Amino acid sequence: MTQLVVEYPVDGRHAPMARGADGVLRYGNLNPALTELLDRQVHAFAHREAVVEVGGPRLTYRELWHAGARIAGGLQQHGIGYGDRVAVRMPAGLRWVRAFLGALLSGAVPVLVPSGLPHSVAERVLADSAADFVLGTGGPLPDGPSFIDDGAALDELAVLCYTSDQHEPRGVELTNENLLSAVRSVVSTLDLPTDGVRNLVLLPLAGTRGCVDQLLPTFAVGGTVVFARDIAGIAEALVAERVDMISATPEVFAGLRPTLAAMRSDGVCTHGVRRLSSAGRRAQRPIPAAGDVAEALRATFPVARRWSLWGATETSGIGLAVDDADSGTVLGRPFGGTELALSGPHAATGHGELLCRGPNVSSRYWNDPASTADRFTGGWFHTGDQVSITADGLVHRADA
């Protein structure tokens, strides 16, 4: 295998990173576990709103933590404890957040079941994960005396996240270090403030881009995650909830063009929106009318800084970022300790399959040693994405 390794120069303005014995760059001062990071934020921002559903319920950090602890207590009464797998299978919203947090606090491993999977495929995911309990849409969530298991460590499995491949979804093991590294990287790269960012999340939560790259970083800075009832409720959310950040996939932003045009026509004030975050696996498919979408976003949110993130489930949903790019062919530059390599006969000329390694990159699939051996070699994850890398480290889709 011919490889070209493009090193990422660590930005000294952010937390220092050091190369471990395995060659991977790592943050040196992470919390021991995701639950500890969240616990600290609850104490720091107890009375701030953590989660809001437009026109529906809303919870402060203290209320959310208490609700999660009671779900954890209810799970414990059902015999769920350390290392068990609890599937979260429901649409995005406040209930999903409560269920996810409850599973974490119980000491179990949340299994994120993509909401868009056909029923038969979702059932295969539940069987493959050997889920010990399913938190679904029907009936009340478990409830019991408050309970918090805080015994996790950085190298322990924290979340089992399945890829969205409807033919063969794979369970990706993400450790506390993977998640915390991704959160730290997103907070730094998007320069998220700690004075109350309000993030309208239009991404599915049962995947790394919604959960790891938006929900958790927003919580990490004491921000508020806002959920709209539907696409038509976005304008209401911007005004009523003082939204200053919007997060979606490129496809969702593309589908919002009629809504954005209507907002401009109706004179909806959008100057409060300061950040637009677009996240997706754009190397696998072209962005629909990328230039038109960029122009619509620029016209609707003239003061917003636009970030585009690339990542796979296996990389915790992050890896590459680009600021204010109009072209769907540009994937970005590595950040957060992500290092790149190319594999293939033309790797030396900057063309080939993209490989990634970093503190956010998983080391294996769940219960799938053959796929693990095929896709994870020598610390590198083989993305399967064909790209080109320029001399200055900018990554493009191969058809660019």
C-alpha positions in Angstrom: 0.0 0.0 0.0 1.4 3.4 -1.0 0.6 6.1 1.5 1.0 9.8 1.6 0.7 11.1 5.1 -0.4 14.8 5.5 0.4 16.0 9.0 -1.9 18.4 10.8 0.0 21.2 12.6 -1.5 21.4 16.1 -3.0 24.8 16.8 -1.3 26.1 19.9 -4.2 28.3 20.8 -6.2 25.3 21.9 -5.6 22.5 24.3 -2.1 20.9 23.9 -1.9 17.5 22.2 0.8 14.9 22.5 1.6 11.8 20.4 1.0 8.6 22.2 3.0 5.4 21.9 0.6 4.2 19.2 1.5 7.3 17.1 -2.0 9.0 17.7 -2.2 12.6 18.7 -4.2 12.9 21.9 -5.6 15.6 24.2 -3.8 15.5 27.6 -6.5 17.0 29.9 -9.8 15.3 29.1 -12.4 14.4 31.7 -12.2 10.7 32.6 -15.7 10.1 31.1 -18.5 11.8 29.2 -20.7 11.6 32.3 -18.2 13.6 34.3 -18.0 16.4 31.7 -21.8 16.6 31.8 -21.9 16.5 35.6 -19.6 19.5 35.7 -21.7 21.5 33.3 -24.8 20.8 35.3 -23.2 22.3 38.3 -21.8 25.3 36.4 -25.0 26.0 34.4 -27.8 24.5 36.6 -30.4 27.1 35.8 -29.7 27.6 32.1 -32.0 25.9 29.6 -30.5 22.7 28.3 -33.1 21.5 25.9 -36.1 23.2 24.3 -38.9 21.9 22.0 -40.5 24.9 20.3 -44.1 25.1 21.6 -43.4 22.2 23.9 -41.5 21.2 27.0 -38.1 22.7 28.1 -35.7 21.6 30.8 -32.8 23.3 32.6 -29.6 21.5 33.1 -30.5 20.6 36.7 -34.0 19.4 35.5 -32.5 17.4 32.7 -29.9 15.8 35.0 -32.5 14.9 37.5 -34.8 13.4 34.8 -31.8 11.3 33.4 -30.9 10.1 36.9 -34.4 8.9 37.5 -34.5 7.0 34.2 -31.1 5.5 35.2 -32.7 4.5 38.5 -35.6 2.9 36.7 -33.2 1.0 34.4 -31.4 -0.2 37.5 -34.6 -1.6 38.9 -35.0 -3.5 35.6 -31.6 -5.1 36.2 -29.6 -2.8 33.9 -26.1 -1.9 35.0 -22.5 -1.4 34.0 -21.7 -2.5 30.5 -25.2 -3.5 29.5 -26.6 -2.2 26.2 -29.6 0.1 26.2 -31.0 0.9 22.7 -32.4 4.4 22.1 -35.0 4.1 19.3 -37.1 7.2 18.9 -37.2 10.4 17.0 -35.0 13.4 17.9 -36.3 15.6 20.7 -36.3 16.2 24.4 -37.5 12.6 25.1 -34.5 11.2 23.1 -32.1 13.4 25.1 -33.6 12.2 28.4 -33.4 8.6 27.3 -29.8 8.9 26.1 -28.7 10.6 29.3 -30.6 8.0 31.4 -28.8 5.2 29.7 -25.4 6.9 30.2 -26.0 7.5 33.9 -27.1 3.9 34.5 -23.6 2.8 33.5 -25.0 1.1 30.4 -23.8 1.6 26.8 -26.4 3.6 24.8 -27.0 1.9 21.4 -28.0 4.6 18.9 -30.5 3.2 16.4 -30.8 5.4 13.3 -34.4 6.6 13.1 -34.5 6.3 9.3 -33.8 2.6 9.1 -36.6 0.3 7.8 -38.3 -1.6 10.7 -36.7 -4.9 9.6 -33.2 -3.4 9.5 -33.7 -1.7 12.9 -34.7 -5.0 14.3 -31.4 -6.5 13.0 -29.5 -3.7 14.7 -31.2 -4.5 18.0 -30.4 -8.2 17.6 -26.8 -7.5 16.5 -26.2 -5.2 19.5 -27.7 -7.8 21.9 -29.6 -4.9 23.5 -30.6 -5.7 27.1 -33.3 -3.0 27.1 -35.0 -0.8 24.5 -36.1 2.8 25.2 -38.7 3.4 22.5 -41.5 5.7 21.6 -44.3 3.7 23.2 -45.1 4.1 26.9 -43.4 6.0 29.7 -39.6 5.9 30.2 -38.3 3.9 33.2 -38.6 5.8 36.5 -37.0 5.1 39.8 -34.9 6.6 42.6 -32.1 8.8 41.2 -29.0 6.8 40.3 -25.7 7.8 38.7 -22.9 5.4 37.8 -19.7 7.4 37.5 -17.1 4.7 37.3 -16.2 4.9 33.6 -12.7 5.5 32.2 -11.4 7.1 29.0 -10.6 3.8 27.2 -14.0 2.2 28.0 -16.8 1.8 25.5 -19.2 4.8 25.9 -21.6 4.6 23.0 -22.4 2.0 20.3 -23.4 4.0 17.2 -24.6 2.2 14.0 -23.9 3.4 10.5 -26.9 4.5 8.4 -26.2 1.9 5.7 -29.6 0.4 5.1 -28.2 -2.8 3.7 -25.5 -3.6 6.2 -25.4 -1.2 9.2 -22.4 -1.8 11.4 -22.0 -1.0 15.1 -19.1 1.4 15.7 -17.6 1.3 19.2 -16.9 4.8 20.5 -15.0 5.2 23.7 -15.1 8.0 26.2 -11.9 9.3 24.7 -13.3 9.3 21.1 -16.4 11.2 22.2 -14.6 13.7 24.5 -11.9 14.4 21.9 -14.6 15.0 19.2 -16.5 17.4 21.5 -13.3 19.3 22.4 -12.4 19.6 18.7 -15.8 20.9 17.6 -16.0 23.4 20.5 -12.5 24.7 19.5 -13.0 24.7 15.7 -16.5 26.3 15.7 -15.3 28.6 18.5 -18.5 28.0 20.5 -19.0 30.6 23.3 -19.9 29.8 26.9 -22.3 32.7 27.2 -25.4 30.8 26.1 -25.3 29.6 22.5 -28.7 28.4 21.3 -28.3 25.7 18.7 -31.3 24.8 16.5 -30.4 21.1 15.7 -32.0 19.8 12.5 -29.9 16.6 12.5 -31.0 13.1 13.6 -29.7 12.5 17.1 -29.2 8.8 16.6 -25.9 9.3 14.7 -22.6 10.9 15.4 -23.3 14.2 13.5 -26.3 15.0 15.6 -25.4 13.5 19.0 -21.6 13.8 19.1 -21.0 16.8 17.0 -23.9 19.1 18.0 -25.8 17.9 21.1 -22.7 17.2 23.2 -20.6 20.2 22.2 -23.6 22.5 22.9 -23.9 20.9 26.4 -20.1 21.2 26.8 -20.3 25.0 26.7 -23.5 25.3 28.7 -25.6 26.1 25.6 -29.2 25.2 24.7 -30.3 22.6 22.1 -33.5 23.7 20.3 -35.7 21.4 18.4 -38.3 22.7 16.0 -41.7 20.9 15.6 -41.1 20.7 11.8 -39.6 22.6 8.9 -42.4 25.1 9.0 -41.6 25.9 12.6 -38.0 27.0 11.9 -38.9 30.7 11.4 -40.9 30.6 14.7 -37.9 29.0 16.5 -35.5 31.6 15.2 -37.6 34.4 16.7 -39.2 32.9 19.8 -36.1 31.0 21.0 -33.4 33.6 20.0 -31.5 30.9 18.0 -28.0 32.0 17.1 -26.7 28.7 15.6 -28.3 26.3 13.1 -27.0 22.8 12.5 -28.1 20.5 9.7 -26.8 18.2 6.9 -26.1 19.5 3.4 -29.2 17.7 2.2 -31.4 19.3 4.9 -30.1 22.8 4.1 -30.8 22.0 0.4 -34.4 21.1 1.2 -34.8 24.3 3.2 -34.4 26.6 0.2 -38.2 27.2 -0.2 -38.4 27.9 3.5 -35.5 30.3 3.4 -37.0 32.1 0.5 -40.3 32.5 2.4 -38.4 33.8 5.4 -36.7 36.5 3.3 -40.1 37.4 1.7 -41.8 37.7 5.1 -39.0 39.8 6.5 -38.1 37.4 9.3 -35.1 38.9 11.2 -32.2 36.4 11.0 -29.4 38.7 12.1 -29.2 36.9 15.4 -27.9 33.7 13.7 -24.1 33.8 14.0 -23.2 30.2 13.0 -24.3 27.7 10.4 -22.9 24.2 10.8 -23.3 21.7 7.9 -22.2 18.2 8.6 -22.2 15.2 6.3 -20.3 12.4 4.5 -19.9 14.5 1.3 -17.2 12.5 -0.3 -19.7 9.8 -1.1 -22.1 11.9 -3.1 -22.3 15.4 -4.6 -24.2 18.1 -2.7 -27.5 19.0 -4.5 -27.0 22.4 -6.1 -24.3 23.3 -3.6 -23.7 26.8 -5.0 -27.4 27.7 -4.9 -27.7 26.4 -1.3 -24.7 28.5 -0.3 -26.2 31.6 -1.9 -29.6 31.0 -0.2 -27.9 30.6 3.2 -25.8 33.7 2.6 -28.8 35.8 1.6 -30.9 34.6 4.5 -28.2 34.7 7.2 -25.9 37.5 6.1 -23.9 37.8 9.3 -23.6 34.1 10.0 -20.2 32.3 9.7 -20.7 29.1 7.8 -18.8 25.9 8.7 -18.9 22.6 6.8 -17.7 19.5 8.6 -16.9 16.1 7.1 -16.8 12.9 9.1 -17.9 9.3 9.3 -19.5 7.4 12.1 -16.1 5.7 12.6 -14.4 9.1 13.1 -17.1 10.3 15.6 -18.6 12.3 12.8 -15.7 14.7 12.5 -12.3 14.9 10.8 -12.3 17.7 8.2 -13.6 21.3 8.3 -13.8 24.2 5.9 -15.0 27.7 6.6 -17.5 29.4 4.2 -17.0 27.0 1.3 -19.5 27.3 -1.6 -18.3 24.2 -3.6 -19.7 20.8 -2.7 -16.4 19.3 -3.9 -14.4 20.8 -1.0 -14.3 18.6 2.1 -11.9 20.6 4.2 -8.7 20.4 6.2 -8.0 18.1 9.1 -8.6 19.4 12.7 -8.7 18.1 16.2 -5.7 15.9 15.9 -7.0 14.1 12.8 -4.2 13.0 10.5 -4.6 11.8 6.9 -3.1 9.3 4.6 -3.9 8.2 1.0 -4.0 4.6 -0.2 -3.7 3.4 -3.8 -1.5 3.5 -6.8 -1.7 7.3 -7.2 -1.3 8.2 -3.5 2.1 9.8 -4.1 0.5 12.3 -6.5 -2.2 13.2 -4.0 -5.1 11.0 -5.2 -6.5 7.9 -3.6 -8.6 6.4 -0.8 -8.7 8.6 2.3 -7.4 7.2 5.6 -7.8 8.8 9.0 -6.4 8.4 12.4 -6.8 10.5 15.5 -8.2 10.6 19.1 -11.7 10.7 17.7 -11.3 7.6 15.5 -12.8 4.3 16.6 -10.6 1.2 16.7 -13.1 -1.4 15.8 -16.6 -2.5 14.9 -18.9 -4.3 17.3 -19.0 -8.0 16.9 -17.5 -7.9 13.4 -13.8 -8.9 13.4 -13.7 -9.4 9.6 -14.8 -5.8 8.9 -12.6 -4.5 11.6 -9.5 -6.2 10.1 -10.5 -4.9 6.7 -11.2 -1.2 7.6 -8.9 -0.6 10.6 -5.2 -1.2 10.0 -2.2 0.1 11.9 -4.2 2.7 13.7 -5.7 4.0 10.4 -9.4 3.9 9.4 -10.0 3.2 5.7 -12.9 5.5 4.8 -13.6 4.1 1.3 -13.8 7.7 0.1 -11.8 8.6 -3.0 -10.3 12.1 -2.6 -7.5 14.3 -3.7 -5.3 16.3 -1.3 -3.6 19.5 -2.4 -0.1 20.5 -1.2 -1.6 22.8 1.5 -3.7 19.9 3.0 -7.1 20.8 1.5 -9.2 17.7 0.7 -11.5 17.5 -2.3 -13.8 14.8 -3.6 -12.1 12.7 -6.3 -14.4 14.0 -9.0 -13.5 17.7 -8.3 
